[in-house]
């Protein structure tokens, strides 16, 4: 059993053993850490220190492992790539109290990281919850950012139409829901993320839940599954608190909350962005569909929009090299 730790303020947390991250496919990056509210927050920092800065943000239920292909491609072109793991994910500490987690706290943590590294001239790559968390930074401190790359994400606002897939996802984490009841056993995060990558079907998920039967994966696909399972392996339900809070933070039916109000303000503010902005969108995503991506991009006179046909909600995994190539084409590299 992994030892339960406490911050100086008494916040309980678990820490994944380093051995959990051995031999992950394509992820041999040296770990870096800094302290946030007494917790250890992990980040990748690869490439020349004087290279142009790229900040890559992940969402739920992933970690910096998701961006490994983009990182490698950009580092090869001289970029400095930084990709942190939200508290509760990846190699970062996992607070066991679900009530500790909030979108504003995740935002504070990344603000602290940007200050810690004194990042400037940032090109932002954001997707899923990485969008609201990092676009808040752009709104607050636009002088630190130079370019935006937006992939399959959103910012809440009154006119936003939440897809049936988002609503189903949120419902699954409510008390008694499919995910709330069955994660981490028998349905680990790594197993159900395989559906988004096309390695499994929704029927396979129900087979795991109802019969305890895990479908056979190719050796390559199973190695990827292990990569997404690695941060939470052996930590039990308590180690999944951060993952549980993200779906319940979607302000579908709670427009009066601070999270909803802040995102709506950030959405209006980010529409005033005058720098380069590139939308690179997974066209097979039923969470944030192509129509939403095109609608958002159309609000910027300077925006580019590149569709990745068939790519699902996590295009960094299935089309990471292509995303990097599209970006490099836009910057003339």
KOLLO-160644 format. One record per residue: residue in one letter; z, x, y of N, C-alpha, C in turn. Coordinates in steps of 0.001 Angstrom, whole numbers, padded with zeros to 6 digits, always signed. Layout:
! KOLLO-160644
AZXYZXYZXY
...
END
This chain:
! KOLLO-160644
X+000000+000846-001197+000000+000000+000000+000000+000882+001248
X-000894+000606+002184-000951+001374+003420+000302+001117+004256
X+000836+002172+004829+002085+002086+005596+001880+001313+006888
X+002821+000451+007213+002811-000280+008471+003423+000590+009559
X+002703+000769+010661+003171+001553+011798+003482+000621+012961
X+004115+001176+013993+004397+000421+015212+004136+001306+016427
X+003584+000712+017467+003430+001439+018723+004801+001572+019386
X+004908+002400+020427+006193+002488+021139+006678+001141+021657
X+005749+000205+021878+006131-001127+022341+006403-002091+021197
X+006333-001592+019957+006664-002418+018811+005518-003205+018211
X+004286-002925+018634+003136-003639+018080+002837-003093+016684
X+002817-003943+015644+002579-003463+014276+001093-003228+014017
X+000782-002138+013303-000620-001865+012988-000728-001079+011695
X-001915-001162+011096-002277-000384+009924-003330+000638+010317
X-003375+001724+009572-004357+002784+009847-005117+003085+008556
X-006428+002947+008608-007248+003233+007430-007159+004714+007094
X-007045+005057+005818-007033+006483+005448-008391+007115+005686
X-008393+008381+006045-009654+009086+006286-010562+009049+005068
X-009958+009035+003884-010747+009057+002656-011624+007817+002507
X-011270+006735+003200-012068+005511+003106-013466+005706+003666
X-013642+006735+004484-014911+006930+005185-015722+008103+004621
X-015307+008589+003472-016039+009680+002840-017350+009174+002244
X-018395+009975+002410-019670+009757+001716-020312+008408+002022
X-020212+007951+003265-020909+006728+003649-022361+007063+003982
X-023300+006218+003596-024720+006550+003773-025125+006649+005241
X-025616+007838+005622-026125+008021+006983-025070+008109+008050
X-023797+008218+007647-022717+008221+008635-021816+009427+008395
X-022270+010564+008887-021490+011783+008744-020953+012289+010057
X-020772+011397+011022-020343+011788+012360-018868+012199+012381
X-018571+013221+013161-017179+013655+013317-016403+012603+014103
X-015186+012266+013666-014397+011266+014392-013800+011826+015677
X-013680+010959+016663-013001+011260+017927-012053+010104+018209
X-010925+010402+018863-009928+009366+019104-009350+009506+020518
X-008954+008355+021056-008101+008390+022247-007106+007244+022146
X-006061+007312+022940-004969+006363+022823-005141+005208+023798
X-005037+003985+023267-005061+002777+024085-003843+001939+023718
X-002932+001792+024660-001714+001001+024464-000968+001422+023193
X-000928+002741+022967-000208+003281+021835-000953+003215+020522
X-002212+002789+020559-003046+002669+019367-004146+003712+019395
X-004583+004118+018222-005655+005097+018121-006998+004362+018052
X-007840+004623+019054-009170+004018+019106-010194+005090+018785
X-011059+004794+017839-012060+005765+017379-013383+005585+018104
X-014063+006718+018329-015418+006646+018867-016252+007807+018346
X-017530+007533+018163-018525+008556+017859-018978+009161+019177
X-019144+010473+019218-019665+011155+020407-020593+012251+019916
X-021878+011932+019836-022866+012822+019246-023934+013184+020277
X-024470+014389+020143-025526+014829+021042-025006+015738+022128
X-025901+016324+022914-025493+017275+023950-024648+016613+025027
X-023597+017293+025444-022691+016713+026442-023374+016519+027795
X-024451+017245+028059-025156+017072+029317-026387+016183+029163
X-026548+015565+028003-027677+014666+027790-027444+013315+028441
X-028503+012525+028647-028323+011169+029177-027461+010345+028229
X-026560+009562+028805-025529+008865+028032-026016+007507+027546
X-025812+007248+026259-026051+005936+025660-024736+005437+025082
X-024347+004221+025452-023144+003580+024934-023581+002433+024038
X-023218+002494+022756-023646+001503+021775-022454+000662+021340
X-022583-000647+021493-021477-001565+021251-021732-002410+020007
X-020715-002559+019166-020832-003399+017987-020071-004702+018189
X-020283-005626+017250-019575-006897+017296-018804-007148+016023
X-018833-008381+015534-018049-008804+014377-019020-009176+013249
X-018785-008706+012012-017648-007953+011481-018026-006506+011205
X-018668-005866+012145-019215-004533+011932-018357-003465+012620
X-018896-002259+012675-018257-001153+013396-019355-000165+013757
X-019013+001022+014241-020036+001959+014718-021023+002355+013629
X-020669+002145+012377-021587+002350+011252-022899+001595+011465
X-022827+000429+012100-024014-000395+012344-025058+000333+013179
X-024627+001187+014070-025541+001843+015011-025968+003243+014578
X-025672+003629+013336-025898+005006+012910-027370+005428+012991
X-028293+004518+012683-029718+004877+012695-030216+005102+014122
X-029781+004258+015033-030161+004429+016440-029572+005721+016986
X-028313+005996+016653-027659+007211+017126-028440+008441+016688
X-028786+008522+015422-029503+009695+014916-030845+009871+015617
X-031568+008768+015809-032887+008849+016442-032783+009296+017894
X-031787+008819+018618-031667+009173+020032-031098+010573+020227
X-030154+010957+019380-029623+012322+019462-030743+013338+019246
X-031662+013025+018350-032793+013921+018088-033672+014093+019313
X-033583+013153+020255-034360+013233+021490-033524+013732+022666
X-032326+014229+022389-031517+014838+023442-030519+013930+024122
X-030320+012730+023604-029356+011808+024197-027951+012080+023668
X-026969+011785+024498-025572+011793+024084-025187+010356+023748
X-024872+010088+022509-024592+008733+022038-023107+008544+021759
X-022549+007501+022349-021143+007172+022189-021046+005760+021634
X-020311+005626+020550-020160+004318+019901-018727+004178+019417
X-017982+003315+020075-016570+003126+019722-016413+001999+018712
X-015295+002023+018017-014885+000921+017151-013817+000116+017880
X-014053-001186+018030-013014-002034+018612-011709-001853+017838
X-010597-001988+018524-009320-002024+017823-009395-003142+016777
X-008972-002827+015567-009078-003786+014469-010295-003579+013596
X-011148-002598+013963-012393-002375+013248-012620-000876+013040
X-013486-000551+012084-013891+000834+011889-012724+001754+011647
X-012782+002928+012281-011714+003916+012134-010594+003713+013139
X-010710+002706+013989-009641+002398+014937-008481+001716+014212
X-007299+001768+014822-006129+001131+014238-006309-000383+014170
X-005662-000995+013165-005760-002441+012946-004415-003100+013253
X-004305-003693+014426-003104-004457+014759-003036-005651+013812
X-001870-005898+013239-001731-006952+012231-001377-008312+012814
X-001029-008353+014091-000684-009609+014764-001955-010194+015372
X-002417-011315+014827-003652-011912+015333-003548-012284+016803
X-002359-012649+017258-002169-013042+018640-002353-011899+019630
X-002333-010652+019135-002535-009498+020027-003958-009441+020544
X-004896-009932+019753-006314-009747+020069-006810-010779+021072
X-007591-010294+022023-008278-011170+022975-009507-010437+023483
X-010449-011187+023998-011663-010556+024530-011320-009698+025742
X-010381-010139+026556-009999-009342+027721-009364-008024+027293
X-008610-008033+026186-007993-006784+025724-009058-005836+025167
X-010025-006360+024421-011135-005520+023964-011892-004940+025162
X-012059-005747+026192-012734-005284+027408-011922-004176+028072
X-010620-004357+028136-009752-003332+028714-009861-002018+027939
X-009946-002120+026620-010017-000913+025795-011289-000128+026079
X-012402-000819+026224-013652-000101+026501-013709+000407+027933
X-013073-000306+028836-012958+000220+030202-012180+001529+030180
X-011110+001553+029386-010302+002768+029274-011097+003911+028660
X-011940+003612+027678-012768+004649+027070-013762+005222+028074
X-014418+004355+028819-015377+004815+029822-014682+005703+030849
X-013480+005315+031256-012717+006142+032195-012300+007462+031545
X-011851+007393+030310-011393+008581+029587-012496+009631+029506
X-013711+009194+029234-014841+010116+029112-015587+010303+030432
X-015211+009530+031449-015851+009569+032771-017376+009442+032630
X-017788+008399+031937-019205+008209+031658-019938+007706+032899
X-021131+008260+033112-021970+007875+034253-023424+007828+033797
X-024219+007066+034536-025621+006960+034185-025834+006356+032814
X-025005+005392+032449-024969+004872+031084-026153+003957+030804
X-026801+004188+029675-027696+003188+029092-026889+002434+028052
X-026816+001126+028220-026005+000291+027342-026862-000365+026273
X-026446-000232+025010-027012-000998+023902-025936-001980+023448
X-026194-003287+023539-025159-004243+023155-025736-005355+022284
X-024878-005875+021397-025260-006927+020456-023993-007660+020043
X-024137-008968+019720-023026-009788+019264-021876-009713+020286
X-020610-009593+019830-019493-009535+020769-019554-008299+021663
X-020350-007307+021284-020519-006167+022173-021138-006552+023498
X-021865-007685+023532-022468-008150+024781-021436-008570+025811
X-020630-009611+025537-019623-010019+026523-018668-008907+026914
X-018284-008069+025949-017300-007024+026233-017885-005936+027126
X-019125-005538+026871-019698-004445+027655-020377-004920+028932
X-020968-006104+028921-021596-006589+030153-020553-006856+031224
X-019317-007118+030797-018228-007207+031777-018066-005889+032520
X-018247-004765+031795-018150-003449+032443-019261-003257+033470
X-020452-003740+033129-021592-003601+034036-021344-004394+035311
X-020804-005590+035172-020504-006419+036333-019448-005761+037204
X-018397-005236+036573-017284-004666+037321-017639-003336+037976
X-018436-002507+037256-018719-001156+037750-020193-000805+037541
X-021075-001502+038244-022511-001275+038043-022942+000154+038353
X-022166+000850+039177-022529+002218+039548-022473+003175+038371
X-021807+002812+037300-021727+003683+036124-022892+003467+035155
X-023695+002435+035369-024751+002080+034426-026124+002245+035067
X-027098+002627+034240-028453+002807+034747-029477+001901+034077
X-029202+001458+032834-030205+000700+032071-029488-000134+031013
X-030041-001324+030724-029453-002217+029731-030444-002478+028606
X-029942-002433+027377-030701-002846+026202-029881-003951+025539
X-030419-005156+025542-029683-006336+025102-030315-006875+023824
X-029499-006998+022783-029973-007442+021472-029083-008560+020942
X-029650-009707+020631-028990-010777+019890-027520-010958+020263
X-027323-011339+021505-025983-011601+022023-026061-012723+023036
X-024998-012925+023776-024948-014027+024739-023795-013811+025690
X-023760-014619+026728-022586-014800+027570-022403-016309+027736
X-021219-016774+027508-020952-018203+027629-021211-018673+029057
X-021830-019848+029186-021963-020538+030464-022245-022003+030157
X-022142-022852+031149-022192-024296+030908-023479-024733+030226
X-024585-024081+030545-025878-024514+030012-026189-023924+028636
X-025311-023039+028129-025635-022394+026861-025500-023382+025711
X-026525-023423+024863-026562-024342+023727-026184-023576+022456
X-024970-023760+021978-024527-023065+020776-025269-023593+019552
X-025839-022677+018798-026646-023043+017639-025763-023594+016516
X-026353-024352+015591-025583-024808+014429-024963-023646+013653
X-025649-022498+013605-025105-021342+012877-023832-020824+013535
X-023792-020801+014865-022577-020378+015560-021441-021355+015278
X-021738-022630+015346-020708-023645+015117-020183-023575+013682
X-021077-023340+012735-020658-023219+011348-019795-021980+011150
X-020172-020887+011800-019410-019643+011733-017998-019852+012267
X-017898-020479+013423-016596-020751+014011-015759-021643+013093
X-016368-022682+012543-015648-023606+011675-015151-022917+010417
X-015912-021950+009920-015529-021254+008705-014266-020434+008839
X-013891-020097+010080-012684-019297+010304-011501-020144+010773
X-011723-021439+010938-010612-022334+011252-009733-022501+010010
X-008538-022982+010195-007611-023162+009074-008264-023975+007961
X-008268-023421+006761-008864-024088+005622-010353-023892+005475
X-010975-023159+006407-012412-022919+006348-012773-021917+005266
X-014077-021829+004976-014558-020975+003891-014112-019533+004058
X-014279-018981+005250-013950-017569+005458-012458-017369+005636
X-011820-018271+006373-010379-018151+006591-009635-018142+005259
X-010121-018917+004315-009444-019056+003025-009761-017905+002078
X-010967-017369+002146-011455-016466+001103-011654-015011+001526
X-011436-014682+002801-011519-013290+003239-010103-012757+003399
X-009741-011620+002804-010611-010631+002164-010836-010814+000671
X-010144-011736+000036-010323-011940-001401-010692-013388-001680
X-011766-013588-002453-012637-012587-003098-013820-012143-002232
X-013884-012656-000995-015070-012450-000159-014788-011406+000916
X-015080-010145+000617-014858-009091+001601-015927-009159+002686
X-015648-008537+003822-016594-008538+004935-017925-007920+004530
X-017869-006878+003725-019095-006219+003313-020000-007093+002483
X-019405-007979+001673-020224-008841+000834-020951-009879+001662
X-020249-010573+002585-020989-011640+003237-021938-011130+004323
X-021735-009894+004784-022699-009362+005738-024022-009033+005050
X-024000-008886+003735-025226-008638+002991-026227-009782+003106
X-025725-010988+003387-026626-012128+003585-027514-011894+004801
X-026929-011381+005878-027699-011136+007097-028768-010079+006899
X-028551-009180+005939-029521-008117+005690-030559-008509+004653
X-030446-009719+004108-031417-010190+003147-031176-009725+001724
X-030005-009114+001463-029704-008646+000115-029054-009728-000748
X-028609-010797-000111-027955-011898-000811-028368-013199-000143
X-028067-014310-000802-028290-015631-000229-026950-016315+000005
X-026991-017400+000786-025768-018173+000994-025235-018694-000336
X-026131-019002-001274-025695-019463-002587-024877-018385-003297
X-025287-017121-003101-024526-016022-003699-023095-015993-003172
X-022940-016288-001865-021598-016311-001286-020726-017336-001993
X-021276-018515-002176-020494-019557-002834-020214-019195-004289
X-021126-018451-004918-020877-017985-006278-019691-017044-006340
X-019565-016183-005302-018415-015283-005234-017130-016087-005088
X-017148-017061-004185-015952-017852-003899-015567-018732-005080
X-016548-019431-005639-016257-020428-006658-016057-019834-008052
X-016781-018737-008352-016746-018193-009703-016242-016756-009773
X-016079-016130-008597-015670-014730-008588-016750-013799-009098
X-017995-014244-009028-019115-013459-009528-019844-012790-008366
X-019803-011480-008320-020489-010734-007277-021896-010392-007757
X-022909-010715-006965-024276-010451-007398-024560-008958-007490
X-025509-008616-008337-025905-007214-008482-026722-006791-007265
X-026384-005654-006713-027128-005074-005600-027753-003769-006059
X-028827-003379-005403-029384-002058-005671-028368-001006-005256
X-028535+000208-005767-027604+001286-005414-027588+001513-003908
X-028758+001438-003285-028843+001649-001835-028124+000544-001077
X-028368-000714-001467-027720-001836-000786-026216-001814-000999
X-025780-001448-002199-024343-001423-002463-023648-000327-001663
X-024351+000777-001423-023776+001830-000589-023584+001334+000841
X-024536+000544+001328-024405-000042+002666-023247-001034+002690
X-023135-001857+001642-022011-002786+001576-020682-002040+001644
X-020579-000945+000909-019353-000142+000942-019090+000373+002344
X-020150+000701+003073-019979+001172+004440-019331+000132+005332
X-019719-001128+005149-019118-002189+005965-017745-002617+005461
X-017471-002369+004193-016148-002672+003650-015124-001568+003918
X-015599-000359+004129-014720+000813+004182-013531+000668+005140
X-013720+000154+006364-012588+000136+007306-011418-000731+006867
X-011683-001734+006019-010634-002699+005672-010211-002603+004218
X-010808-001676+003470-010510-001582+002042-009020-001330+001805
X-008409-002173+001009-007008-002013+000660-006011-002464+001705
X-006463-002986+002837-005542-003359+003912-005067-004802+003810
X-005690-005585+002938-005256-006960+002747-005519-007849+003946
X-004960-009031+003890-005191-010022+004958-004705-009516+006319
X-003589-008823+006333-003031-008341+007603-003983-007386+008302
X-004735-006607+007532-005665-005651+008121-006945-006259+008633
X-007112-007573+008448-008299-008286+008903-008016-009143+010142
X-006884-008933+010785-006494-009791+011908-007521-009755+013032
X-008035-008574+013347-009025-008460+014417-010298-009214+014092
X-010737-009122+012840-011934-009844+012419-011718-011348+012494
X-010524-011802+012171-010243-013235+012207-010268-013794+013622
X-009848-012993+014573-009747-013508+015939-011093-013641+016638
X-012052-012777+016324-013332-012838+017036-014013-014207+016913
X-014203-014765+015709-014885-016063+015629-014144-017178+016366
X-012821-017093+016359-012025-018123+017017-011984-017945+018529
X-012556-016844+019014-012607-016596+020457-013889-017127+021091
X-014812-017630+020269-016046-018204+020807-015680-019485+021559
X-015983-019561+022853-015516-020716+023641-016428-021931+023508
X-016628-022390+022261-017523-023522+022019-016986-024794+022655
X-015741-025102+022343-015145-026349+022823-013990-026107+023790
X-013923-024896+024344-012793-024566+025221-013288-023949+026530
X-014091-024682+027300-014648-024111+028535-013613-023846+029613
X-012396-024344+029389-011365-024151+030409-010601-022848+030224
X-010827-022115+029148-010072-020899+028892-010519-019763+029809
X-009655-018761+029922-009996-017596+030736-011218-016875+030181
X-011331-016817+028838-012491-016159+028225-013779-016843+028643
X-013806-018162+028568-015007-018912+028927-015337-018746+030403
X-014327-018844+031248-014554-018735+032689-015059-017341+033064
X-014464-016313+032455-014879-014941+032755-016321-014708+032319
X-016679-015174+031132-018044-014974+030665-019052-015707+031544
X-018716-016923+031963-019618-017672+032838-019832-016931+034158
X-018770-016359+034692-018887-015576+035930-019729-014326+035706
X-019526-013685+034561-020288-012476+034266-021766-012790+034040
X-022051-013957+033444-023444-014331+033233-024167-014484+034570
X-023542-015151+035499-024175-015321+036814-024319-013977+037518
X-023302-013132+037400-023341-011836+038080-024385-010914+037474
X-024511-010920+036133-025433-009991+035490-026883-010371+035782
X-027124-011608+036187-028487-012004+036559-028943-011298+037835
X-027999-010707+038547-028342-009971+039770-028658-008506+039494
X-028591-008091+038237-028889-006702+037869-030323-006356+038248
X-030503-005279+038989-031830-004880+039462-032398-003682+038712
X-031600-003066+037844-032072-001918+037096-032926-002337+035908
X-033445-001369+035165-034233-001695+033976-033399-002461+032956
X-034014-003444+032322-033339-004210+031276-034362-004528+030194
X-034015-004174+028967-034910-004342+027823-034241-005260+026804
X-034888-006356+026485-034418-007242+025433-035167-006882+024151
X-034425-006527+023106-035002-006213+021804-034332-007168+020818
X-035100-008115+020294-034491-009287+019663-034916-009443+018209
X-033932-009631+017341-034202-009981+015956-034726-011401+015877
X-035982-011562+015502-036612-012878+015539-036199-013808+014421
X-035509-013292+013397-035066-014126+012291-033622-014556+012402
X-033017-014403+013579-031605-014709+013779-031424-016196+014049
X-030618-016880+013239-030329-018285+013509-029057-018449+014329
X-028384-017338+014628-027194-017390+015480-027607-017397+016949
X-028373-016392+017352-028940-016327+018699-030454-016256+018551
X-031116-017400+018519-032538-017436+018175-033439-016841+019252
X-034666-016601+018849-035674-016013+019740-035796-016796+021038
X-035744-018112+020971-035910-018933+022178-034862-018599+023227
X-033610-018342+022790-032564-017969+023751-032833-016589+024334
X-033215-015647+023494-033505-014311+024003-034615-014322+025040
X-035664-015080+024771-036787-015160+025721-036365-015857+027006
X-035558-016892+026892-035071-017599+028079-034264-016667+028975
X-033385-015876+028366-032545-014950+029133-033411-013879+029784
X-034319-013308+029033-035165-012244+029570-036025-012734+030729
X-036449-013992+030664-037336-014535+031696-036654-014641+033053
X-035352-014496+033088-034616-014603+034353-034633-013296+035144
X-035224-012254+034562-035334-010960+035243-036812-010635+035463
X-037172-010357+036699-038567-009996+036980-038944-008683+036311
X-037976-007788+036123-038246-006441+035611-038039-006307+034122
X-037641-007383+033428-037268-007269+032023-038476-007069+031115
X-038254-006351+030005-039202-006311+028904-038588-007083+027743
X-039443-007628+026884-038963-008357+025717-039772-007921+024512
X-039076-007365+023523-039717-006941+022284-039097-007712+021129
X-039943-008390+020370-039481-009166+019234-039598-008355+017948
X-038572-008426+017125-038587-007823+015801-038728-008960+014797
X-039937-009319+014431-040135-010486+013560-039379-010334+012245
X-038672-011391+011881-037952-011405+010612-036604-010722+010628
X-036310-009931+011652-035018-009246+011715-033920-010263+012010
X-032803-010148+011323-031716-011099+011470-030774-010763+012608
X-029546-011207+012458-028559-011091+013528-028147-009656+013811
X-028303-008762+012833-027916-007364+012994-029154-006462+012888
X-030025-006480+013871-031263-005699+013756-031028-004193+013716
X-029871-003725+014190-029599-002285+014149-029600-001754+012724
X-029164-002575+011772-029109-002133+010386-030495-002086+009753
X-031249-003143+009922-032528-003245+009225-033691-002637+009987
X-033552-002497+011314-034670-002002+012123-034212-000973+013149
X-033192-000209+012804-032603+000715+013770-033578+001737+014309
X-034375+002359+013438-035340+003369+013906-036382+002737+014818
X-036774+001506+014508-037766+000810+015341-037191+000489+016717
X-035933+000077+016754-035284-000202+018039-035271+001055+018900
X-034903+002186+018292-034889+003448+019040-036281+003792+019544
X-037295+003578+018712-038672+003899+019116-039124+003007+020273
X-038772+001743+020250-039127+000823+021338-038475+001278+022632
X-037197+001620+022540-036482+002097+023732-037140+003353+024294
X-037423+004314+023439-038010+005572+023882-039380+005343+024508
X-040112+004391+023987-041408+004050+024577-041226+003524+026004
X-040231+002683+026204-040005+002113+027535-039561+003159+028551
X-038845+004171+028094-038391+005196+029042-039377+006358+029133
X-040455+006274+028389-041499+007302+028454-041141+008583+027746
X-040245+008496+026744-039827+009689+026022-040679+009892+024783
END
